[in-house]
Amino acid sequence: MLTAIIIYIILLAIVGIYDFFKIKDFKDYAVAGKNQTFIKVFLSLMATMIGASATIGVADRVVEIGFPAFWWLGVGAVGLVLQALVLSEKIRALDANTLPEVASKTVGQGARKLLALIIAISWVGIIAAQFVSVAKIIMLVLPDSNRNIVLTVIAFFVITYTIVGGQMSVIKTDCVQAWLIAIGVIVTFVYVFVTDSSGNQMIFERLGPVNDKFTTFELINLFFITGGAYFLGPDIVSRNLVSKDGKTAKKAAIASAVGLLIFSAVITLTAMWTVENIPSEELNGQNPLLYIMNNYVPYPVSILLCLALLATLVSSADTCMINAASIVEYDLLKRDRVKEIRVILCVLGTISLFIALFSNNIIELLMGAYSVYVPGIVFPLLFGILCYKKRKINKKLWYMAVIVGGSLGLLKSFFGVGPDFLPLVGMGISLLFSALSVTLHTKY
């Protein structure tokens, strides 16, 4: 298995080095030329979305709450469909390079800086979650290794590979990694359900949307906070911006929503099979996916699943880093120099590594980032885009929507202040201020 991992790493490095010599300017490095076809956007979107939370995180949640872990990606699929129906073509028509530039064109320069700052701060937690997950996989292959050393080595490789090849390499490797993910996960699913079907009926009897461990309120909270990140998150929108046109972006979003639902069902059911069929004392708190990879499936299937899991994590980490670094350079510092983006990427990656060294909870890291970003950004930016060239925006009220929403999410997620529903309250207040910011005056 270690050999397969080394080959995988070498292939990624080759792609990065190849693209290093093809990159000419900011457009190539940050948005891959903005001319990507449907199949490339679709595969890259799938590889980007299916990261630590969608695999290792969902499997961990299955142990805690059962089938409702499905909703972590299920609400994401709903968010994608809504984006396709409401925003995809509008965003692509703006011909922006980053999500904060979308805010700049629809609201103003102040909005651009504010969004860029929030994304740069919150997205390091998402990058850290990918590093934590990769380390968990490598630790199974090298069980006697020191976790912090493994984390550092993994982070160094992913940061270096992304620095070298930029968005062009990310798109190319995403296409390959999407296939790796699909093959590895589906083969594992088929194998476990076919080889031992004794508990299958019981598993399918437990497919309710909520249960005593996952309430309707928690589903609503997940829909708005996590679904909002798929509806209007910088990594999802980045795939819109690299599309050759709006129709391509829209079709890719809808296709990805369908793919996400299928993937979520497969991962959730595979983890449920493990919990149902492996004695709890034998599982002993291990992640269900990592357990069957290391102990149950045949060696060839184990290699496929290992590569699939690595692909999910690397493809999310590199996208998050290149997008966050490009946003800092382009929107905060108002420059478009590739060399500077590489330096910023190194800094953000290093900060994420330090966070990962002190945290091991993937879902907690991700929810922390989403709980700041979504309440502060989604509704204000939605209103800004919908009102573009139609209505003027009262900027003071618009900024209040961002600041109050993001601040309430920050209080709960990072400081533990207030009730669990505080980010939802922030999102509601953000919606109110966003609606009030729309004036009766036409823009032109």
N, C-alpha and C positions, 0 to 999 in steps of 0.2 A: 504493500500500500504506500509506503514511503516513497518508493520509486515512481509510482504514478503521480504523487503530489509534486515531486521534483520536476518531472516532465511537464506537468501543468504549469508550474512556475516559470520554467525555461521558455515555454511557448508564449506566455504573457510578456515576458521580457523581450522576446524577439519582436513581437508586434509593436511594443513601445519604442524600441530602438529604430525599427523601420519607419514609424511615423515621425520620429524625432527629426529625421532629415527631410520630411515632406511638409512639415509645418512652416508656413510662410508668415502668418500674422495672427492677430487676436481672433479673427473670425474662424480661422482653421482650428486654433487651439481651444477656444472656449465654446464654440457652437458648431464644430465639425462642418464648416462651410455652409450650413443652413440649406442643404439640398438633399436631405436623406429621404429615401423611398419608404413606402408603407411597410414593407416587410422588415426593413432595418429599424424603423421607429417602433413597430410593434414588438419585435424581439428585444430591443433595448429597453423598452418600457417594462416588459415582463421581467427581464433580468434585474432591472433597477428596483422594482417594487418587491420582488421576492428576496428579501434580505433576512437579517437576523430574526426579526419579529415573525416573519412568515414561515420560518422553519423551526429553528431551535426554540424560539419564544412561544409559538403556538403549541408545540409539543409539550413544553413545560406547563402551559396553561391547561392542556387536556387533563393532566394529572390532577390539577386543582379543581377544575370546574366541568370537565367532560366535554360534550359536543359543542356547547356554546363558544368554545375557543375558536370555532369556525368563523365567528363574526368579526374577529380581528381583521381578516381579509374580506369578509363578506360586505362589511360597511364600506371598505375601500372600493369594491366593485360598484356599489351604488354611487359613490362619489365620482368615479370615473365616468359613469353613464351621464350623470348630471353635468359634468364638465363638458362632455361631448355635445350634449344637447344645447347647452346655454353659452359656453365660453370658448371652445376650442378654435373655431374659425375667427372669432373676434380677436382673440389674443394673437393668433398668427398674423392677422391682417395688420397689426400694429408694427410688425417687423422689428421687434425689440430683440436684444441679445440676452437679457436677464429678466427675472420677475420684477425686481425693483425698477428697471427701466420701463416696464409696463405701467407701474405706479406713476413714474415720472411723466409719461405721455398722457395719462388719464387724469391725474390729480395735480402733480407739480414736483419740483425738485426736492422740496422738503420731505415729501412722501417717499421719494426714492432713497434718501439717506436713512430715514427711519426704518423702512423695511429691510434695507441692507444690514443695518446694525442688529436687528432682531434675528435675522436669518443666521448671521455670522456667529452670534452668541449661542443660539439654541441648537444649531446643527452639529456642533461639536459632540453633543450627547448622542446623536444618531450615529456618527462615525465611530464613537467609542463603543457603541453596542455591537457594531460589526466586528471590531477588533476582539471583543470579549468572546464572541461566538467562534471566530476562527481559532482562537487559542484553545477553546474547549475541544474542537475537533483534533487539532494537532496533539493535544495532551493525551488523547486516546491512542494515537499512533506512537507517541513517545511518552509513555506513562511515568517514567522516572525523571522527566524534565522539570525544571523550575518554571512555574506559570509565568512569572514576571519576565523571565528571559525569553520564553516563547512569545509572549505578547509583544515584546520589544522588537524581536526579529520579524514577526509577521507585519507589524506596523511599519517597520523600516522598508520592507519589500513593497507593500501596497502603496506607500507614500512615494517611493522612488519610481515605481512603474507608472504611476499617475503623473508625476512631475515630468517624466520623459516624454510620454506620448500624448498627454492631454485628452481632450474630448474625442479626437479622431480615433485614438486607440480604444477608448472606452466603448464607443459605438461598435467597433469591429469585434472586440472581445465579448461584448454583451450578446452579440448574435450567436456566437459559438456557445457561450455559457448558458444561454436560454435553452438550447437543445440539450446540453448536458444536464441541466436541471430537470427538464421534462422526462428524459430517458431514465435518469437515475431514480427519480421519485416514483414514476409510474411502474417501473420494473419491480421496485421494492414493494409497492402496494399490492401488485398482482401476486407476487411471490408469497407474502405473508397470508393473504386471504385465501389463496388456493391450497397452500401446504397444510394449513390447520384451520378448517372452517367450523370447528365445533362451537365456537362462541360467537359466530357471525350474527346469528339471529338476535342474540341479546344486545349486541352492539347497535344493530339497526333499530331496536326498540327504544334506544336512548337518544334519539335524534331530535329532541325538542329544542326549540329556539332559546328557551330560558329554563332554569331549574332553581332549586333552593340555594345553590352556590353562585348563581349568576342571575340577578334579578332584572326585571324590566327596566328599572332606573339605570342599571349598569349598561344595558344595551343602548338606551337612549344617549347616555354619556359617551359611549364608544362611537355611536353613529355621528355625533356632532364633532367630537374632538379628533378621533382617528379618521373618520370619513372626510372631515374637512381638510385634512392634510393631503388626501388623495384628490379632492376636488380642486384645490388651489395651492398645492405645495410646490416649492421651487424645483424639486427634482422631477416631479411629474410634468410641470410646465416646461422644464428644460427640454423635454422630448418633443413637446409641441413646437418649441422655438427652432429646433434643428430640422423639422419637417420641411419638405420642399414647398408645401402650401397648406392652406387651412383644411381642405377636404382630406388630405393625407393624415393630418393631425387628428381630425374627428374620427375617421375610420379606425385609426390605430387605438384610440382611447376606448371605443366600443368593443373592438376585438380583445383588447387587454382586459376589459371588465369580465368578459366571458371566460377568458383564460384564468383569471384570478379566482373566480368562483370554483372552477374545476380543481385548480391547484389547492385551494383551501380545503375542499372536501377530501381530496386525496391525503393531504398531510394530516388532517384531523382524524380521519378514519384509521390511518396507519398507526397513529399514536394511541388511539382508543383500542385497537387490536392488541398492541403491546401491553397496555395497562390491564386488559381483560385476560390475556393468556400467559403473561409472565408473573409468577408469584411476587408479591410486594417485597418480601424479604430478599428476593434475588435482584429485583429492580433497584431496591435500596436507594431511592431518591434520584437515580440517574435519569437523564433526559431520555424519553422513549426512543426517539430516532437514533440517538447516539448509541443506545444500548443494543438495538437490533443490528445496527451497522457493525458493532464490535463483537457481538456474541451470537447472533442468530442466523442471519442470511449467509449464503455461500460466499466465498471469497470474491468471485467476480462481481456479484451483486453488491457486496460491501464496498468494493472499489468504485463502482458506479455511483452509489449513494454518497460516498465520501467526496468524490469530485463534484457531484451535484450540490452538496451542501457548501463546499468551498466556493463554488461558482456563485451561489446566491449571495454569499457574504462579500466576496471581492467585488462583484458587480455593483453592489449597493454602496460599498465604502468608496470606491473610486469615483462614482457619480456624485456622491455627497461632497467629496473633497474638491473636485474640479469646479462644481457649481458654486460652493461657498467661497472658494478662493477667487474665482472670476468675479463674483458679486462684490467682494471687498475691493478688488483692484478697480473694477469698472464703475461701480456705483458709489462706493465710499471715497475712494482716492481719486476718482475721475480720470483714470488713465487706462490705457489698453496695451500695456507692454507685457509680452509673454514672460520675459525674465522675472519681472516682479510677481506675476501670478505664481510662478514656480516657488518663489521664496515664501509667499503668503501660504501656499498650499503646505509647504513644509512646516510652517509655524502652527497652522490649524491642526494638521495631522499629529504634531507633537503634543499639543494641548489635549487632543482627544485620547492619545495614548496614556497620558497621566490620569485622565478621568477613568479610563478602563482599568488601570492598575489598582484603583481603589474601589471599583464597583464590579459586581458580578451578576447583577440583575438586568437582563436585557430589556424586558418589557418596562421596567421602572425607568430606565434611561430614555427609552423612546417616548413614553407617556410624558415624561418631564419636558422633553423638547416640544412635543405636540401641544401640551397644555399652555405653553407660552405663545407659540406661533399662531395656532388656530384661533383662539379667542381674540387675539390682537390684530390679525391680518385678514382672515377670510372674508368677513362681511364688509369691512371698509373697502377692500380691493374689489370685491364683487360689485358693489355700488359704483365705484369709480369706473370700472370697465363698462358696465351697462349704461352709464350716463355719458359716456364719451361722445362728444360732438352733439349731445342732446340737451343736457342740463348742466348748469354750473354747480360746483361743489363748494360748500362753505368749509374752508380748510381748517378753521379752528375746531369746529365740531368733528370733522373727519379725524384730526389728530387726537382729539379726546377719545374717539372710538378705539383707535389703535392703542393709546397709552393705558386707558382704563382696562380694556379687555386683556391686554398682555400682562399688565401689572397684577391683576387678580389671579391669573394663571401662574405667574411667577411666585406669588405668595404661597400658594398651595403646593406647587410642584417642587420648589427648591428650598422653601423655608418651613414647610409643613404647617402653615398658619391657615386656620379656617376649616370649614367642612369639606367633604369630598366633592360636593357639587359647586364649589367656588369657581372653577374654570368655566362651568356652564353659566353661572351668573355673569361672569365676565363677558362671555360670548353674547348673552342676552343684552347686556348694557351696550356692548359694541354694536350690536344690530340696531338698537334704538338710536344711538348717536349717528350711525351711518345713514339711517333713513332720514333723520332730521337734517343731515348735512346737505341733502339734495334740495336745491332751491327751486323756485318756480320759474326762474329766468332761464331762457334757452342759452346755450353756449355760444351759438353763432347767429 
